[in-house]
């Protein structure tokens, strides 16, 4: 039996997104978005200087190398990581999305802005994956993926889907904790 890998890959993420994640993000408030469940969380904050990451009025907490143990992150931080590092930069590299990096991204300061962008970036990623045939899935990712340049595109798609499932589950857990605090 022939397997339509493009359909399998998009169905996997679409099911998770449409059934488990997106409906549970409806009504996300700014209070939830920015809620810090413990002291010293990493989050999205109003910009204090031009040396901070981002290009708009907000910045994101960040350090390289990451501290050990890494800080707890807010819903805002996690959603912006998904927007930039998971969906945005990969869509830019492979599917014609706008170029972006953590340093030049205009981080959204509200839940509504973040959710609007998340819907847009998710749609762009899924449409891009749907455009990949078996040959494109087998082709190497190319130089945009640095040390993973020689890996097949299917490996990148699986990685991005794993990241989406992982980080969205964290966001939903933080929503549960916020509601139950």
FIKOLVO-674320 format. One record per atom (N, C-alpha, C, O): residue in three letters; x, y, z. Coordinates in steps of 0.001 Angstrom, whole numbers, padded with zeros to 6 digits, always signed. Each point is the difference from the previous one (the first is absolute). Layout:
N
ALAXYZ
...
***
This chain:
181
UNK+000846-001180+000000
UNK-000846+001180+000000
UNK+000891+001242+000000
UNK+000934+000114+000793
UNK-001241+000794-001683
UNK+000753+001254-000069
UNK-000463+000930+001125
UNK-001182+000058+000337
UNK+002140+000661+000225
UNK-000302+000944+001069
UNK+000178+001411-000541
UNK+001032+000308-000596
UNK-002009+000539+000794
UNK+000102+001408-000363
UNK+000580+000726+001208
UNK-000732+000423+000894
UNK+002067-000283-000880
UNK+000692+000556+001165
UNK-000369+001456+000240
UNK-000060+000435+001150
UNK-000183+000313-002190
UNK-000399+001399+000177
UNK-001316+000072+000766
UNK-000146+000796+000928
UNK-000802-001628-001320
UNK-001294-000029+000697
UNK+000168-000457+001443
UNK-000594+000586+000905
UNK+001387-001614-000678
UNK+000215-000497+001364
UNK+000629+001078+000886
UNK-000405+000182+001148
UNK+001390+000524-001685
UNK+000671+001045+000788
UNK-000938+001157+000329
UNK-000029+000480+001133
UNK-000731-000040-002122
UNK-000904+001129+000270
UNK-001177-000440+000864
UNK-000439+000759+000864
UNK-000080-001964-001074
UNK-001109-000482+000832
UNK+000411-000103+001467
UNK-000787+000324+000889
UNK+002016-000773-000635
UNK+000467-000127+001380
UNK-000060+001343+000726
UNK-000557+000096+001093
UNK+001126+000929-001698
UNK+000033+001304+000657
UNK-001376+000652-000002
UNK-000403+000593+001001
UNK-000321-000696-002110
UNK-001337+000591-000063
UNK-000922-000577+001073
UNK-000768+000738+000618
UNK+000837-002040-000394
UNK-000832-000611+001042
UNK+000341+000592+001356
UNK-000888+000412+000747
UNK+002167-000369-000433
UNK+000421+000549+001290
UNK-000418+001465+000126
UNK-000518+000410+001038
UNK+000738+000366-002073
UNK-000307+001428+000018
UNK-001509+000246+000100
UNK-000456+000757+000858
UNK-000311-001402-001741
UNK-001436+000281-000091
UNK-000839-000644+001095
UNK-001069+000512+000332
UNK+001527-001612+000231
UNK-000777-000704+001026
UNK+000518+000298+001404
UNK-000790+000262+000906
UNK+002092-000299-000718
UNK+000558+000128+001349
UNK+000447+001405+000379
UNK-000119+000391+001161
UNK+000626+000367-002110
UNK+000656+001254+000371
UNK-000831+001238-000274
UNK-000378+000705+000936
UNK+000090-000429-002180
UNK-000595+001302-000347
UNK-001307+000280+000724
UNK-000185+001118+000479
UNK-000743-002087-000372
UNK-001235+000301+000734
UNK+000254+000365+001462
UNK-000738+000799+000577
UNK+001767-001377+000019
UNK+000294+000261+001411
UNK+000756+001314+000206
UNK+000215+000426+001135
UNK+000182+000208-002227
UNK+000649+001315+000098
UNK-000991+001149-000190
UNK+000358+001165+000172
UNK-001596-001491-000527
UNK-001021+001039-000171
UNK-000127+000798+001296
UNK+000003-000564+001094
UNK-000113+001877-001236
UNK-000216+000853+001156
UNK+001231+000244+000850
UNK-000114+000505+001116
UNK+001295-000856-001622
UNK+001224+000257+000758
UNK+000076+001480+000333
UNK-000083+000845-000891
UNK+000239-000531+002158
UNK+000046+001399+000438
UNK+001432+000490+000129
UNK+000940-000794+000047
UNK-000787+002097+000008
UNK+001327+000572+000223
UNK+000547-000403+001363
UNK+001202-000221+000146
UNK-002082+000123+000855
UNK+000462-000430+001328
UNK+000597-001401-000050
UNK+001047-000251+000596
UNK-001708-000660-001305
UNK+000533-001357-000151
UNK+001294+000014-000812
UNK+000991-000633+000365
UNK-001024+001356-001453
UNK+001134+000093-000928
UNK+001271+000404+000745
UNK+001074-000551-000243
UNK-001203+001499+001136
UNK+001170+000556+000702
UNK+000170-000526+001422
UNK+000930+000416+000692
UNK-001787-001306-000240
UNK+000050-000523+001368
UNK+001330-000694+000279
UNK+000454-000845-000771
UNK+000150+001216+001873
UNK+001260-000600+000438
UNK-000286-000909+001183
UNK-000201+000486+001113
UNK+000179-001806-001330
UNK-000373-000930+001061
UNK+001018-000113+001132
UNK-000341-000435+001100
UNK+001571+000818-001362
UNK+001053-000005+001019
UNK+000849+001257-000193
UNK-000041+000610-001068
UNK+000799-000222+002071
UNK+000884+001169-000182
UNK+001045-000252-001089
UNK+000397-001136-000262
UNK+000026+002218-000350
UNK+001094-000011-000983
UNK-000312-000795-001268
UNK+000903-000580-000604
UNK-002160+000549+000200
UNK-000365-000651-001260
UNK+000584+000770-001176
UNK+000220+001209+000073
UNK+000023-001935-001154
UNK+000266+000659-001264
UNK-001343+000280-000653
UNK-000903-000836+000027
UNK+000781+002021-000613
UNK-001258+000415-000589
UNK+000242+001003-001113
UNK+001137+000199-000428
UNK-002187+000423-000031
UNK+000054+001132-000924
UNK-000242+001233+000855
UNK-000942+000041+000792
UNK+001804+000970-000956
UNK-000069+001194+000841
UNK+000102+001262-000860
UNK+000495-000045-001125
UNK-000971+001176+001670
UNK+000244+001261-000699
UNK+001502+000238-000143
UNK+000771-000241+000929
UNK-000376+000708-002083
UNK+001413+000256-000289
UNK+000525+001153+000852
UNK-000659+001027+000158
UNK+001859-001221+000386
UNK+000656+001056+000771
UNK+001175+000612-000764
UNK+000374+001147+000243
UNK+000210-001927-001175
UNK+001141+000524-000763
UNK+000046-000649-001373
UNK-000597-001052-000229
UNK+001315+001696-000677
UNK+000135-000530-001364
UNK+000887-001235-000062
UNK+000034-000680-001025
UNK+000681+000378+002098
UNK+000890-001165-000017
UNK-000742-001309+000286
UNK+000587-001077-000103
UNK-001867+001162+000459
UNK-000772-001203+000282
UNK-000526-000608-001298
UNK-000169+000712-000990
UNK-000094-002037+000983
UNK-000517-000639-001216
UNK-001329+000600-000441
UNK-000795+000454+000822
UNK+000571-000460-002114
UNK-001255+000458-000562
UNK+000106+001367-000629
UNK+000987+000715+000173
UNK-002050-000360-000922
UNK+000027+001276-000721
UNK-001162+000911+000368
UNK-000040+001148-000443
UNK-000893-001624+001230
UNK-001161+000807+000357
UNK+000074+000495+001424
UNK+001081+000068+000586
UNK-002231+000280-000024
UNK-000029+000526+001364
UNK+000207-001067+001076
UNK+000148+000329+001177
UNK-000136-001618-001575
UNK+000184-001083+000965
UNK+001245-000805-000337
UNK+000439-000048-001149
UNK+000119-000581+002172
UNK+001160-000863-000157
UNK-000301-001331+000683
UNK-001012-000145+000686
UNK+001893-000811-000883
UNK-000161-001318+000618
UNK+001238-000273+000842
UNK+001115+000340-000395
UNK-001315-000953+001552
UNK+001137-000375+000843
UNK+000776-001115-000683
UNK-000577-000914-000589
UNK+001901+001012+000683
UNK+000835-000925-000755
UNK+001426+000085+000549
UNK+000449+001068+000418
UNK+000246-002182-000424
UNK+001427-000024+000339
UNK+000640-001162-000747
UNK-000598-001064-000157
UNK+001812+001286-000294
UNK+000762-001062-000630
UNK+001391-000005+000601
UNK+000695+001014-000048
UNK-000282-002123+000605
UNK-000765-001239+000107
UNK-001140+000151+001012
UNK+000023+000860+000880
UNK-001001-001718-001042
UNK-001145-000023+000899
UNK+000464-000353+001411
UNK+000861-000864+000168
UNK-001419+001520+000844
UNK+000392-000332+001377
UNK-000360-001449+000349
UNK-000879-000606-000613
UNK+001573+000082+001596
UNK-000296-001341+000503
UNK-000422+000121+001452
UNK+000782+000505+000806
UNK-001946-000929-000438
UNK-001074-000487-000860
UNK-000625+001151-000773
UNK+000094+001157+000411
UNK-000728-001476-001524
UNK-000630+001077-000764
UNK-001181+000580+000776
UNK-000642-000712+000772
UNK+000350+002004-000974
UNK-001124+000614+000702
UNK-001338-000575-000471
UNK-000122-000505-001116
UNK-000860+000594+001987
UNK-001371-000284-000413
UNK-000401+001115-000955
UNK+000384+001155+000189
UNK-001147-001498-001201
UNK-000416+001002-000985
UNK-001516+000162+000007
UNK-000738-000934+000315
UNK+000292+002124-000664
UNK-001419+000318-000033
UNK-000634-000470-001302
UNK+000692-000424-000926
UNK-002013+000505+000871
UNK-000703-000288-001249
UNK+000513+000937-001091
UNK+000218-000429-001133
UNK-000025+001697+001466
UNK+000498+000966-000987
UNK+001343-000445-000560
UNK+000204+000029-001213
UNK+000710-000438+002076
UNK+001327-000419-000456
UNK-000131-001221-000907
UNK+000598-000050-001075
UNK-001379-000930+001511
UNK-000133-001244-000769
UNK-000648+000242-001360
UNK+000457-000533-001012
UNK-001521+001336+000986
UNK-000648+000279-001286
UNK+000935+000753-000934
UNK+000007-000256-001204
UNK+000774+001170+001737
UNK+000939+000731-000857
UNK+001135-000889-000476
UNK+000497+000186-001111
UNK-000080-001134+001910
UNK+000983-000986-000473
UNK-000585-000787-001170
UNK+000690-000236-000992
UNK-001951-000170+001100
UNK-000669-000702-001101
UNK-000089+000907-001224
UNK+000281-000428-001120
UNK-000672+001682+001340
UNK-000153+000930-001120
UNK+001312+000196-000757
UNK+000025-000061-001229
UNK+001053+000293+001956
UNK+001277+000327-000653
UNK+000784-001262-000355
UNK+000221-000281-001178
UNK+000197-000473+002180
UNK+000950-001090-000206
UNK-000588-001273-000565
UNK+000699-000760-000669
UNK-001967+000513+000926
UNK-000594-001246-000469
UNK-000650+000200-001374
UNK+000363-000681-000960
UNK-001311+001600+000862
UNK-000727+000181-001264
UNK+000594+001088-000889
UNK+000190-000217-001196
UNK+000102+001373+001759
UNK+000359+001164-000808
UNK+001280-000143-000795
UNK-000002+000163-001220
UNK+001100-000468+001903
UNK+001290-000089-000702
UNK-000002-001160-000992
UNK+000596+000100-001073
UNK-001268-001205+001429
UNK-000031-001144-000916
UNK-000870+000297-001211
UNK+000346-000386-001116
UNK-001476+001069+001317
UNK-000832+000382-001147
UNK+000737+000982-000905
UNK-000136-000047-001223
UNK+000916+000936+001836
UNK+000797+000938-000791
UNK+001032-000747-000841
UNK+000202+000318-001172
UNK+000437-001295+001765
UNK+001059-000736-000695
UNK-000516-000919-001096
UNK+000691-000230-000992
UNK-001898-000297+001162
UNK-000449-001062-000898
UNK-001287+000288-000767
UNK-000265-000640-001017
UNK-000550+001604+001493
UNK-001311+000187-000620
UNK-000331+001450-000320
UNK-001174+000346-000137
UNK+002179+000502+000016
UNK-000229+001371-000438
UNK-000583+000946+001031
UNK-000481+001077-000353
UNK+000516-001461+001624
UNK-000478+000900+001059
UNK+000970+001152+000197
UNK+001110-000026-000531
UNK-001519+001041+001292
UNK+000888+001136+000228
UNK+001221-000401+000823
UNK-000099-000797+000933
UNK+001243+001355-001289
UNK+001235-000271+000738
UNK-000129+000513+001424
UNK-000592+001052+000242
UNK+001152-001806+000702
UNK-000018+000442+001391
UNK+001067-000728+000795
UNK+000422-001102-000350
UNK+000001+001741+001425
UNK+000879-000599+000985
UNK-000505+000433+001374
UNK-000843+000891+000110
UNK+001358-001518+000915
UNK-000365+000415+001360
UNK+000410+001447+000259
UNK-000639+000690+000794
UNK+001696-000226-001454
UNK+000508+001356+000237
UNK-000825+001088-000663
UNK-000015+001132+000484
UNK-000680-001443-001590
UNK-000715+001069-000712
UNK-001520-000161-000007
UNK-000698+000775-000653
UNK+000191-001751+001356
UNK-001433-000275-000002
UNK-000760+001019+000859
UNK+000453+000325+001098
UNK-001595+000186-001572
UNK-000822+000909+000815
UNK-000925-000803+000920
UNK-001144-000277-000363
UNK+001624-000093+001533
UNK-000735-000864+000916
UNK-001346+000597+000380
UNK-000062+001158+000413
UNK-001024-001928-000545
UNK-001317+000510+000392
UNK-000125+000082+001518
UNK+000371-000930+000716
UNK-000894+002044-000241
UNK-000156+000217+001427
UNK-001354-000391+000537
UNK-000232+000087+001206
UNK-000685-000525-002085
UNK-001324-000411+000454
UNK-000323-001401-000504
UNK+000553-000470-000995
UNK-001459-000176+001705
UNK-000436-001338-000386
UNK-000676+000021-001367
UNK+000233-000885-000822
UNK-001070+001894+000576
UNK-000715+000070-001280
UNK+000972+000118-001168
UNK-000179-000665-001020
UNK+001201+001500+001156
UNK+000999+000132-001069
UNK+000723-001322-000221
UNK+000187-000430-001138
UNK+000219-000215+002231
UNK+000726-001265-000111
UNK-000861-001072-000652
UNK+000482-000750-000849
UNK-001749+000670+001238
UNK-000878-001022-000569
UNK-000262+000244-001487
UNK-000054-000948-000783
UNK-000106+002187+000400
UNK-000196+000318-001415
UNK+001214-000432-000817
UNK-000142-000598-001066
UNK+001328+000902+001571
UNK+001228-000407-000689
UNK+000155-001516+000005
UNK+000440-000582-000992
UNK-000793-000051+002083
UNK+000109-001454+000074
UNK-000887-000665-001051
UNK+000426-000943-000667
UNK-001647+001428+000518
UNK-000875-000539-001045
UNK+000604+000196-001392
UNK-000020-000909-000830
UNK+000551+002097+000591
UNK+000611+000301-001308
UNK+001218-000882-000257
UNK+000118-000590-001074
UNK+000777+000493+002035
UNK+001234-000765-000192
UNK-000288-001492-000095
UNK+000633-000713-000779
UNK-001592+000243+001574
UNK-000377-001414-000079
UNK-000530-000315-001402
UNK+000408-000987-000610
UNK-001310+001819+000104
UNK-000566-000222-001342
UNK+001101-000007-001054
UNK-000020-000829-000910
UNK+000981+001745+001021
UNK+001092+000048-000976
UNK+000824-001288+000056
UNK+000344-000563-001040
UNK-000028+000098+002247
UNK+000792-001218+000143
UNK-000748-001198-000603
UNK+000570-000757-000786
UNK-001828+000592+001150
UNK-000759-001157-000476
UNK-000154+000037-001519
UNK+000139-001031-000658
UNK-000420+002194+000099
UNK-000095+000096-001463
UNK+001343-000346-000639
UNK+000042-000651-001044
UNK+001047+001083+001663
UNK+001320-000350-000520
UNK+000243-001491+000031
UNK+000487-000570-000977
UNK-000816-000068+002081
UNK+000194-001449+000100
UNK-000885-000720-001016
UNK+000431-000979-000609
UNK-001657+001453+000421
UNK-000896-000621-000986
UNK+000553+000094-001418
UNK-000375-000793-000863
UNK+001257+001748+000614
UNK+000581+000166-001333
UNK+001162-000959-000271
UNK+000490-000072-001127
UNK-000050-000655+002141
UNK+001148-000897-000151
UNK-000442-001369-000500
UNK-000851-000652+000603
UNK+001437+000236-001699
UNK-000257-001357-000475
UNK+001087-000921+000547
UNK+000868+000447+000750
UNK-000908-001723-001115
UNK+000975-000962+000525
UNK+001433+000419-000301
UNK+000885-000138+000844
UNK-000663+000647-002042
UNK+001349+000438-000373
UNK+000458+001167+000871
UNK+001141+000020+000462
UNK-002018+000945-000238
UNK+000351+001162+000827
UNK+000218-000406+001458
UNK+000863+000562+000674
UNK-001628-001519-000189
UNK+000195-000476+001376
UNK+001339-000715+000164
UNK+000577+000009+001088
UNK-000080-000625-002158
UNK+001272-000727+000050
UNK+001210+000911-000217
UNK+001117-000360+000372
UNK-001329+001533-000971
UNK+001080+000944-000296
UNK+000587+000557+001298
UNK-000708+000128+000999
UNK+001998+000200-001014
UNK+000630+000559+001198
UNK-000585+001376+000316
UNK-000458+000718-000889
UNK+000486-000370+002172
UNK-000568+001278+000469
UNK+000742+001206-000545
UNK-000603+001048-000231
UNK+001891-001184+000028
UNK+000789+001106-000536
UNK+000631+000857+001085
UNK-000203-000246+001189
UNK+000969+001252-001597
UNK+000851+000769+000916
UNK-000761+000766+001086
UNK+000589+000332+001028
UNK-001864-000046-001223
UNK-000757+000731+001023
UNK-000079-000787+001310
UNK-000240+000581+001058
UNK+000436-001872-001122
UNK-000123-000837+001194
UNK+001342-000307+000648
UNK+000083-000899+000837
UNK+000976+001629-001205
UNK+001300-000123+000672
UNK+000501-001423+000045
UNK+000157-000631-001045
UNK+000102+000101+002258
UNK+000574-001352+000094
UNK-000943-001097-000494
UNK+000419-001145-000172
UNK-001670+001482-000054
UNK-000977-000979-000473
UNK-000271+000146-001500
UNK-000977-000545-000514
UNK+001833+001270-000174
UNK-000201+000304-001415
UNK-000157-001251-000860
UNK-000754+000010-000973
UNK+001445-001068+001314
UNK-000038-001214-000818
UNK-001140-000932+000371
UNK-000226-000994-000690
UNK-000491+001288+001756
UNK-001133-000843+000384
UNK-001132+000179-001016
UNK-000126+001070-000595
UNK-000690-002094+000392
UNK-001125+000164-000927
UNK-001051+000951+000573
UNK-000140+000130+001216
UNK-000579+000515-002090
UNK-001051+000933+000400
UNK-001031-000688+000897
UNK-000553+000636+000896
UNK+000292-001905-001119
UNK-000952-000729+000849
UNK+000448+000013+001455
UNK-000838+000065+000900
UNK+002136-000124-000654
UNK+000514+000048+001366
UNK-000288+001347+000630
UNK-000368+000072+001172
UNK+000533+001007-001946
UNK-000321+001332+000521
UNK-001494+000115+000286
UNK-000387+000538+001038
UNK-000448-001030-001931
UNK-001450+000070+000211
UNK-000372-000737+001282
UNK-000771+000514+000810
UNK+001312-001709-000622
UNK-000277-000752+001231
UNK+000474+000757+001233
UNK-000684+000014+001024
UNK+001838+000607-001119
UNK+000533+000781+001122
UNK-000912+001177+000329
UNK-000309+000234+001168
UNK-000118+000500-002174
UNK-000871+001157+000225
UNK-001325-000452+000590
UNK-000535+000670+000884
UNK+000001-001772-001343
UNK-001264-000495+000546
UNK+000170-000438+001450
UNK-000873+000252+000831
UNK+001977-000898-000525
UNK+000291-000388+001389
UNK+000117+001244+000878
UNK-000516+000019+001118
UNK+001187+001013-001613
UNK+000126+001253+000749
UNK-001367+000650+000224
UNK-000279+000492+001093
UNK-000566-000488-002115
UNK-001341+000572+000144
UNK-000801-000754+001064
UNK-000608+000618+000874
UNK+000608-001929-000946
UNK-000754-000799+000966
UNK+000543+000234+001405
UNK-000772+000185+000941
UNK+002071-000190-000797
UNK+000657+000183+001301
UNK-000323+001368+000598
UNK-000491+000086+001126
UNK+000762+000976-001871
UNK-000181+001349+000553
UNK-001472+000363+000180
UNK-000346+000693+000957
UNK-000511-001140-001842
UNK-001427+000287+000174
UNK-000548-000728+001227
UNK-000857+000538+000702
UNK+001337-001750-000435
UNK-000418-000703+001218
UNK+000443+000774+001234
UNK-000746+000081+000975
UNK+001950+000489-001002
UNK+000466+000819+001125
UNK-000889+001228+000191
UNK-000345+000351+001128
UNK-000020+000294-002222
UNK-000867+001180+000077
UNK-001338-000376+000618
UNK-000509+000716+000863
UNK-000062-001828-001295
UNK-001291-000412+000539
UNK+000101-000372+001475
UNK-000932+000256+000763
UNK+002039-000851-000352
UNK+000198-000288+001423
UNK+000071+001305+000793
UNK-000598+000108+001071
UNK+001323+000878-001589
UNK+000060+001288+000698
UNK-001385+000644+000100
UNK-000319+000624+001011
UNK-000491-000769-002038
UNK-001392+000503+000080
UNK-000765-000711+001104
UNK-000733+000636+000758
UNK+000899-001959-000660
UNK-000660-000746+001069
UNK+000462+000483+001369
UNK-000814+000196+000903
UNK+002115-000005-000752
UNK+000539+000464+001283
UNK-000497+001409+000333
UNK-000322+000289+001153
UNK+000260+000574-002146
UNK-000501+001353+000220
UNK-001447-000032+000505
UNK-000361+000681+000959
UNK-000440-001485-001630
UNK-001407-000110+000365
UNK-000173-000577+001410
UNK-000948+000350+000704
UNK+001855-001225-000299
UNK-000130-000710+001272
UNK+000825+000610+001128
UNK+000088-000584+001081
UNK+000512+001736-001311
UNK+000897+000552+001020
UNK-000736+000447+001246
UNK+000623+000486+000945
***
